[in-house]
């Protein structure tokens, strides 16, 4: 089951560049939350702070607190533990090129020392079914490389890989921006199904996509969160002028 | 507009033609010496190849016949030893340079040292092994030869491994870290595995290079006219045997030297092909 996320006074830097400033926000459990805003506004940095991927960059720095469920991720836990609870799907599909489809999905478990074959088989099948890829790949699970799939299939493979470690939160950083419309709609359908079991945070440049999949939407601009509300309210009656300008296409 | 467009198109076509031609010509120039050497060795050497060559040790001076069985085995022993020494150290150092020490002063110093080591003449490597192993031990030995060749392999393996690891896309590393895999595990199981075809190529290059080295063996392994696989004794090696035979005044030995050179090249090609075959069997459909 998913858990909620409470972000308070979050600030982030790349070197001297203050990319996130005083972000406060409550992301509800078992819903999809979309983050929109022009390029470079900090939304990717923000999701990367939610699983401590931000700090894998040596010049990056974070202050403030993020609570995921009952865990204060910057105070109580190690980055690797958090990343097992908070899965991530990246902008470009990034399957492990030398691994089979099966090994890609099982990677998170295997690399953390899990080796029960029968259970692995079950988890791989379940994860691929959850990511709507099972029927397309079930005959060459161990024969084909993850890199041999199409872009859209690769992205669903990456979703299956993230789901296999059984996270509570799924972060998606523009998961469909490198995909064609058919693959995009498959990913969106998937988000729709997955949000009953996981808390989903999705960064997107595509405002229609935010409107289609998310209950809540946050608008980021220049490293600050301008507005956070129900998606319906953001797109029909935003309270901030800047939000309105952005969603009506006046900039960005 | 029509004629100008056509003219530009034909210039482009001509440029394309010339560039392709230049590339093909360069390829031919690269391959020609190899083929020429191989054909010449075949002509000169194949006549002296017989079962004796592969089964007998060199005949004493004055007798005809004999073979290079001990040198073939000796080369295998020396190369096995040098690979055991050179490949793990080289790959380990390459991993450190590419993954853990990136941008640090130590890494830059190691990289510089490796490049210098790569340019050190091979006879100097032999002298180094001579003073490090032969002098303390008091006698020439296969061990000293293996160490000399092993040290020679290190810089090549190290730098090529580093380059191959740096070519692994950042996205692949992030994918592993994003799954909650610890960094060291991600490096060993994901990055190194992704780069492994290139790393293996680097190892094979280093292997093939030292397989033909004579100079580092002159005062380490020394050479041996008799059977020996004892690591503490002087051992025969194909390049050494070729060197000795080629400089001798006997026609019979000259012919054996040609045959030895042919066998050396064929064995290197076989060894590299075998490694490529074995390591490519696990590659999946569509893996890049």
Interface residues (C-beta under 8 A of the other chain):
Chain A: X51 X53 X56 X80 X81 X82 X83 X84 X85 X87 X88 X90 X92 X94 X95 X96 X97 X98 X99 X100 X107 X108 X111 X112 X140 X143 X144 X145 X147 X148 X149 X158 X161 X162 X165
Chain B: X169 X171 X172 X174 X175 X176 X177 X178 X179 X180 X181 X182 X185 X186 X189 X190 X193 X194 X196 X283 X284 X285 X286 X287 X288
